[in-house]
Amino acid sequence: MSVTASPSLIKELKHFGLTDATQCFHCGNCTGVCPLSTEDNPFPRKLVRYAQLGLKDKIIESPEPWLCYYCGECSDRCPRGADPGETMMAMRRFLTASYDWTGFARKFYTSEAFEIAAVAIVGALVALALIIFGNWDGAAAAAKKTGQAVQLNTVWPNHAIEIGDLIMAAVLTIFLLSNVWRCVKITMGDMLTKIPFSFYIWKGVDLLINVITQKQFAKCEDRWQWVVHLLIMTGYSSIFLMVVVGIRWFQRDTVIDPDWPTVSLIMTIVGYYGTAAILYGTTYALIGRIRKSKAPYKNSHSTDWMFLILLQATTLTGILVHVFIYLHLAMATYVTYIIHLAVAIPMLVLEVPFAKWAHLAYRPVVLFLTRVKKDYAEAIASLGH
C-alpha cells in the first residue's frame, strides 16, 4: 500500500500545540525511558518521526498517542529539548479532531477566537434563557407564603432542569459515541471484523477497569500526576451523575431535603467529595501551568487553560450557590445559579464530545482495542505452533 506524505503536516500540527518536534534527532532515549512504551507499540519516537516525514495517515491510524499519559519523563530526558511528551499531547488533540465528523473539534483546537466565542455564546444563551423563563413572580409569592427566602425550585423547577439535562445528555452521547465509533474503525482498520466478537467480550472488563481507574497511568514514575488526573476525573464524574441523574435530589432549596433526608445526605457527601477532588486537582494543574513546574505544564495549549478554568469556575459557583442557600440569600443564590449554569453548560456541550473530556472516552477504548489485537495475534501465533 502506498504512503502519501503531507509536507504541511508539521505546520498543521503546530495549531494543535506541537512545539519542538523538529529538534528530535532520534536517539531513542524517550522511548527507552517511557514505562508505557512496548515493543509492539513504541512511542514517542515513532510518532515524532511520522510528524517529521509528514505521514498524516500513519498518525491518524496510530493507537500510541492514547497509550501515553504525558507524565513528562520523556521530555525531561530529551537531550535536544524536543519535548516529545507535548508532541504526544498535540497528537491526541489532532486525533480528536480527526475522529470528529462535525469538524467542530478542529475549529475548537485550532482557533482561540472560535474557542472563546463558542464558550461565550453558549454561556450567554443559557443565561438569557434562565432569566427569561424564570418564574420570578412565583418565587416571590412562595417566599412570602412560606417565609423561606430561597425558592430556587420555584424559579427553575428541578424536574424541568432534569428534562433539559437528559435531553442534553442524549445529544452529547450521540455526538460522542458516533465519534468514538469513528475512532474504533480508524484504529482497528480491517481487523475490526476479522477478530471474532468473543475476543471483544472477553476483554470488556479491561475497558471498564481502565475507565474507572486509569490504571496504566499508575505505572509512570510521577505517580502524583496519576492521582491528580484521577481526582479530576472521579470528581467530575460524581458531580456529572448527580446533576444529570439525580438533579431532583441535588438541586434543593434547603441544605437537607426533609422529604428525602437520606438521599439528600448521600448527595451532599458525594457532592463534597466531587467538589474537593475537582478543586484540588484543577488548582494543582493551574498552579503547575503558571509556574511551569514540570514537563506536562511547560507548554499549555489554550484548550488546556479553558478546560481547567471552566471546570474550576463551575465548581466554585456551585459551592457559592449552596453557601447562599444556607445563608438564605435569595437574589445572590439566583444570580450565582445563572452564572453556574452559564459556565457549566458550555463546558459540557463543548468539552465532552469535542475536546478534553472526549479523551476520557478515546483512551480506554483504544487501550481496550490494542489489548484485543494483541491477544488475537498471540492466539493465532499459538495455533501456528
C-alpha positions as CSV (number, residue, x, y, z in Angstrom):
1,M,0.0,0.0,0.0
2,S,1.4,3.4,-1.0
3,V,2.0,6.0,1.7
4,T,1.4,9.7,0.9
5,A,3.5,12.4,2.7
6,S,2.0,15.7,3.6
7,P,4.7,18.5,3.5
8,S,2.4,20.8,5.6
9,L,1.8,18.4,8.4
10,I,4.2,19.9,10.9
11,K,2.6,23.3,10.2
12,E,-0.8,21.8,10.7
13,L,0.2,20.1,14.0
14,K,1.5,23.4,15.4
15,H,-2.1,24.6,15.6
16,F,-2.7,21.6,17.9
17,G,0.2,22.5,20.2
18,L,3.2,20.8,18.5
19,T,6.3,22.7,19.7
20,D,9.8,21.4,19.1
21,A,9.5,18.1,17.2
22,T,11.9,19.2,14.5
23,Q,14.7,19.3,17.1
24,C,14.5,15.5,17.5
25,F,17.5,13.6,16.0
26,H,16.0,10.1,17.0
27,C,18.4,9.0,19.7
28,G,15.5,6.8,21.0
29,N,16.0,8.0,24.6
30,C,12.4,9.0,25.0
31,T,11.1,5.6,24.0
32,G,13.7,3.9,26.2
33,V,12.7,5.7,29.4
34,C,8.9,5.5,28.9
35,P,7.4,2.9,31.3
36,L,4.4,2.5,29.0
37,S,6.2,2.0,25.7
38,T,6.3,-1.5,24.4
39,E,7.9,-3.4,21.6
40,D,4.5,-3.7,19.9
41,N,3.6,0.0,20.5
42,P,6.8,2.1,20.7
43,F,6.5,5.8,21.4
44,P,7.1,8.7,21.4
45,R,9.9,8.5,18.9
46,K,7.8,6.8,16.2
47,L,5.1,9.5,16.3
48,V,7.7,12.2,16.2
49,R,9.2,10.6,13.1
50,Y,5.8,10.4,11.5
51,A,5.3,14.1,12.1
52,Q,8.7,14.9,10.6
53,L,8.1,12.8,7.5
54,G,4.5,14.2,7.0
55,L,2.9,10.8,7.4
56,K,-0.5,12.1,8.3
57,D,-2.4,8.8,7.7
58,K,0.0,6.9,9.8
59,I,-0.6,9.2,12.7
60,I,-4.4,9.0,12.4
61,E,-4.2,5.2,12.4
62,S,-1.8,5.0,15.4
63,P,-3.0,4.0,18.9
64,E,0.2,5.2,20.6
65,P,-1.0,8.8,21.3
66,W,-3.7,7.3,23.6
67,L,-1.3,4.9,25.3
68,C,0.7,7.9,26.6
69,Y,-0.5,9.7,29.7
70,Y,2.1,12.5,29.5
71,C,4.0,12.0,32.8
72,G,6.8,14.1,31.2
73,E,9.6,11.6,31.8
74,C,10.5,11.6,28.1
75,S,10.6,15.4,27.8
76,D,12.8,15.6,30.9
77,R,15.3,13.1,29.5
78,C,15.4,14.5,25.9
79,P,18.9,15.8,25.2
80,R,17.6,18.1,22.4
81,G,14.7,19.7,24.2
82,A,12.3,18.3,21.6
83,D,9.6,17.9,24.2
84,P,8.3,14.5,22.9
85,G,5.6,14.4,25.7
86,E,4.0,17.6,24.3
87,T,4.2,16.1,20.8
88,M,2.1,13.2,22.0
89,M,-0.4,15.6,23.6
90,A,-0.6,17.5,20.3
91,M,-1.2,14.2,18.5
92,R,-4.2,13.5,20.9
93,R,-5.7,16.8,20.0
94,F,-5.1,16.1,16.3
95,L,-6.7,12.7,16.6
96,T,-9.7,14.1,18.5
97,A,-10.3,16.5,15.6
98,S,-9.8,13.7,13.0
99,Y,-12.4,11.5,14.7
100,D,-15.0,14.3,14.9
101,W,-17.3,14.2,11.8
102,T,-18.8,17.6,12.6
103,G,-15.5,19.5,12.2
104,F,-16.2,21.4,15.4
105,A,-13.3,19.9,17.4
106,R,-10.8,21.0,14.7
107,K,-12.1,24.6,15.0
108,F,-12.1,24.4,18.7
109,Y,-8.5,23.3,18.8
110,T,-7.0,25.4,16.1
111,S,-8.7,28.8,16.8
112,E,-8.5,30.5,20.1
113,A,-11.0,33.2,18.9
114,F,-13.5,30.4,17.9
115,E,-13.0,28.6,21.2
116,I,-13.6,31.8,23.3
117,A,-16.6,32.9,21.1
118,A,-18.2,29.4,21.3
119,V,-18.0,29.3,25.1
120,A,-19.2,32.9,25.4
121,I,-22.1,32.5,23.0
122,V,-23.4,29.3,24.6
123,G,-23.0,30.8,28.1
124,A,-24.9,33.9,27.1
125,L,-27.7,32.0,25.6
126,V,-28.0,29.8,28.7
127,A,-28.1,32.9,31.0
128,L,-30.6,34.6,28.8
129,A,-32.9,31.6,28.8
130,L,-32.8,31.3,32.6
131,I,-33.6,35.0,33.0
132,I,-36.5,35.0,30.5
133,F,-38.1,31.7,31.6
134,G,-37.5,32.0,35.4
135,N,-40.7,32.1,37.4
136,W,-39.8,35.2,39.3
137,D,-43.3,36.2,40.4
138,G,-44.0,32.6,41.6
139,A,-40.8,32.7,43.7
140,A,-41.7,36.0,45.3
141,A,-45.2,34.7,46.2
142,A,-43.8,31.4,47.5
143,A,-41.3,33.2,49.7
144,K,-43.9,35.4,51.1
145,K,-46.2,32.5,51.8
146,T,-43.7,30.1,53.4
147,G,-41.3,32.6,54.9
148,Q,-38.4,30.8,53.2
149,A,-36.4,33.4,51.2
150,V,-34.7,31.0,48.7
151,Q,-37.1,29.5,46.2
152,L,-34.7,28.0,43.7
153,N,-37.0,25.2,42.7
154,T,-39.8,27.7,42.1
155,V,-37.8,29.9,39.8
156,W,-36.4,26.9,37.9
157,P,-38.1,23.7,39.0
158,N,-35.7,20.8,39.3
159,H,-37.9,18.5,37.3
160,A,-37.8,21.0,34.3
161,I,-34.0,21.2,34.7
162,E,-33.8,17.4,34.8
163,I,-35.6,17.2,31.5
164,G,-33.2,19.7,29.9
165,D,-30.3,17.7,31.4
166,L,-31.5,14.4,30.0
167,I,-32.0,16.0,26.5
168,M,-28.6,17.5,26.6
169,A,-27.0,14.2,27.8
170,A,-28.7,12.3,24.9
171,V,-27.5,14.8,22.3
172,L,-23.9,14.7,23.7
173,T,-24.0,10.9,23.9
174,I,-24.9,10.7,20.2
175,F,-22.1,13.1,19.2
176,L,-19.5,11.4,21.5
177,L,-20.4,7.8,20.6
178,S,-20.5,8.5,16.9
179,N,-17.0,9.9,17.2
180,V,-15.9,7.0,19.3
181,W,-17.2,4.6,16.6
182,R,-15.1,6.5,14.0
183,C,-12.1,6.1,16.4
184,V,-12.7,2.4,16.6
185,K,-13.0,1.9,12.8
186,I,-9.8,4.0,12.2
187,T,-7.8,2.3,14.9
188,M,-8.8,-1.2,14.0
189,G,-9.0,-1.0,10.2
190,D,-9.7,-4.3,8.5
191,M,-9.0,-6.1,11.8
192,L,-12.3,-4.8,13.3
193,T,-14.4,-7.5,11.5
194,K,-11.7,-10.2,11.3
195,I,-11.3,-10.6,15.0
196,P,-14.1,-12.8,16.5
197,F,-16.6,-11.0,18.6
198,S,-15.8,-13.2,21.6
199,F,-12.4,-11.5,21.9
200,Y,-14.1,-8.2,22.4
201,I,-16.4,-9.7,25.0
202,W,-13.6,-11.3,27.0
203,K,-11.7,-8.1,27.3
204,G,-14.7,-5.9,28.1
205,V,-13.8,-5.9,31.8
206,D,-10.4,-4.3,30.9
207,L,-12.3,-1.5,29.3
208,L,-14.4,-0.8,32.4
209,I,-11.4,-1.0,34.7
210,N,-9.4,1.4,32.6
211,V,-12.3,3.9,32.5
212,I,-12.7,3.8,36.3
213,T,-9.0,3.6,37.4
214,Q,-6.9,4.9,34.6
215,K,-4.5,2.2,36.0
216,Q,-1.9,2.5,33.2
217,F,-1.1,6.0,34.4
218,A,0.0,4.5,37.8
219,K,2.9,2.8,36.0
220,C,4.5,6.2,35.3
221,E,7.3,7.4,37.5
222,D,5.5,10.5,38.6
223,R,2.5,8.8,40.3
224,W,1.2,12.1,41.7
225,Q,0.2,13.1,38.2
226,W,-2.0,9.9,38.1
227,V,-3.6,10.9,41.5
228,V,-4.4,14.4,40.2
229,H,-5.8,13.0,37.0
230,L,-7.9,10.5,38.9
231,L,-9.2,13.2,41.3
232,I,-10.3,15.4,38.5
233,M,-11.9,12.6,36.6
234,T,-13.7,11.0,39.5
235,G,-14.7,14.3,41.0
236,Y,-16.2,15.5,37.7
237,S,-17.9,12.2,37.1
238,S,-19.5,12.3,40.5
239,I,-20.9,15.8,40.0
240,F,-22.0,15.0,36.4
241,L,-24.0,11.9,37.6
242,M,-25.7,13.9,40.3
243,V,-26.6,16.8,38.0
244,V,-27.8,14.6,35.1
245,V,-29.3,11.6,37.0
246,G,-30.0,13.0,40.5
247,I,-30.8,16.6,39.9
248,R,-34.2,16.3,41.6
249,W,-32.4,15.5,44.9
250,F,-29.3,17.5,44.3
251,Q,-31.0,20.9,43.5
252,R,-32.7,21.8,46.7
253,D,-33.9,25.0,48.5
254,T,-32.5,23.7,51.7
255,V,-29.3,22.1,52.7
256,I,-31.0,18.8,53.6
257,D,-34.4,17.9,52.0
258,P,-36.8,17.0,54.8
259,D,-38.8,14.7,52.4
260,W,-35.7,12.8,51.2
261,P,-33.2,13.2,54.2
262,T,-31.1,10.0,53.4
263,V,-30.9,10.6,49.7
264,S,-30.1,14.3,50.1
265,L,-27.4,13.5,52.7
266,I,-25.8,11.0,50.3
267,M,-25.9,13.5,47.6
268,T,-24.3,16.1,49.9
269,I,-21.5,13.7,50.8
270,V,-20.8,12.8,47.2
271,G,-21.0,16.5,46.2
272,Y,-18.4,17.3,48.9
273,Y,-16.1,14.7,47.5
274,G,-16.6,15.8,43.9
275,T,-16.1,19.4,44.9
276,A,-12.9,18.8,46.9
277,A,-11.4,16.5,44.3
278,I,-12.0,18.9,41.4
279,L,-10.8,21.9,43.4
280,Y,-7.6,20.3,44.4
281,G,-6.9,18.7,41.0
282,T,-7.6,21.9,39.0
283,T,-5.8,24.2,41.4
284,Y,-2.7,21.9,41.3
285,A,-2.8,21.9,37.5
286,L,-3.4,25.6,37.2
287,I,-0.6,26.5,39.6
288,G,1.7,24.0,37.8
289,R,0.9,25.6,34.4
290,I,1.5,29.1,35.8
291,R,4.8,28.1,37.4
292,K,5.7,25.7,34.5
293,S,6.8,23.4,37.4
294,K,7.1,20.2,35.4
295,A,7.2,18.9,31.8
296,P,3.4,18.4,31.3
297,Y,2.8,22.0,32.4
298,K,5.5,23.8,30.4
299,N,3.7,24.1,27.1
300,S,0.0,24.6,27.6
301,H,-2.5,24.8,24.7
302,S,-5.4,27.3,25.0
303,T,-7.8,24.4,25.4
304,D,-5.9,23.2,28.5
305,W,-6.5,26.6,30.1
306,M,-10.1,26.7,29.0
307,F,-10.8,23.3,30.4
308,L,-9.3,23.9,33.8
309,I,-10.9,27.4,34.1
310,L,-14.4,26.3,33.2
311,L,-14.1,23.3,35.5
312,Q,-13.0,25.3,38.4
313,A,-15.5,28.1,37.8
314,T,-18.3,25.5,37.6
315,T,-17.2,24.1,41.0
316,L,-16.7,27.4,42.7
317,T,-20.1,28.8,41.6
318,G,-21.7,25.5,42.7
319,I,-20.2,26.0,46.1
320,L,-21.4,29.5,46.3
321,V,-25.0,28.5,45.4
322,H,-25.1,26.2,48.4
323,V,-23.5,28.8,50.6
324,F,-26.1,31.4,49.7
325,I,-28.9,28.8,50.2
326,Y,-27.6,28.2,53.7
327,L,-27.4,31.9,54.4
328,H,-30.9,32.4,53.0
329,L,-29.8,35.0,50.4
330,A,-32.3,34.6,47.6
331,M,-31.0,37.0,45.0
332,A,-27.4,36.0,45.5
333,T,-28.5,32.4,45.1
334,Y,-30.3,33.1,41.8
335,V,-27.6,35.2,40.2
336,T,-24.9,32.7,41.1
337,Y,-27.0,29.9,39.8
338,I,-27.4,31.6,36.5
339,I,-23.6,32.1,36.3
340,H,-23.1,28.5,37.4
341,L,-25.1,27.1,34.5
342,A,-23.8,29.7,32.1
343,V,-20.3,28.2,32.8
344,A,-21.2,24.5,33.3
345,I,-23.3,24.0,30.2
346,P,-20.7,25.4,27.7
347,M,-18.2,23.1,29.3
348,L,-20.5,20.1,28.9
349,V,-21.6,20.9,25.4
350,L,-18.2,21.8,24.1
351,E,-15.7,19.7,26.1
352,V,-17.5,16.4,26.4
353,P,-17.9,15.4,22.7
354,F,-15.3,17.6,21.1
355,A,-12.4,18.4,23.4
356,K,-10.6,17.5,26.6
357,W,-13.3,15.3,28.2
358,A,-13.5,13.2,25.0
359,H,-10.0,11.9,25.8
360,L,-11.6,10.0,28.7
361,A,-13.6,8.0,26.1
362,Y,-11.0,7.6,23.4
363,R,-8.1,6.5,25.7
364,P,-9.7,3.5,27.4
365,V,-11.3,2.4,24.1
366,V,-8.0,2.4,22.3
367,L,-6.3,0.6,25.2
368,F,-9.0,-2.0,25.1
369,L,-8.7,-2.4,21.3
370,T,-4.9,-2.6,21.5
371,R,-5.2,-5.4,24.0
372,V,-7.8,-7.2,21.8
373,K,-5.4,-7.1,18.8
374,K,-2.5,-8.3,20.8
375,D,-4.4,-11.2,22.3
376,Y,-5.8,-12.2,18.9
377,A,-2.3,-12.1,17.4
378,E,-1.0,-14.3,20.2
379,A,-3.8,-16.7,19.7
380,I,-3.2,-17.0,16.0
381,A,0.6,-17.5,16.7
382,S,-0.1,-20.3,19.2
383,L,-2.2,-22.1,16.6
384,G,0.6,-21.9,14.1
385,H,2.9,-23.7,16.6
